[in-house]
Amino acid sequence: MDEVKLVNELLVQQHSNVVSQIKQLTVIQGEIAQQVVKQHEEIEALYIALGLKKDLSYYSFDMSNIQEH
């Protein structure tokens, strides 16, 4: 019976370690995602500043200001 208890305690400890490691991976993935988004935004701003790309507002179309032909 003591052996079963010991195995059970080891399983619980290993499970706890796995959950902790998964949580750490999730945090790292979140940080990587934030870095990717930030770099994308910086690249977009650079393209716009260099005139290689137009700001999205350039492409907007206001139907209320359209003149009839």
Secondary structure as GFF3:
##gff-version 3
##sequence-region A 1 69
A	DSSP	alpha_helix	2	49	.	.	.	ID=ss1
A	DSSP	three_ten_helix	56	59	.	.	.	ID=ss2
A	DSSP	three_ten_helix	63	65	.	.	.	ID=ss3
###
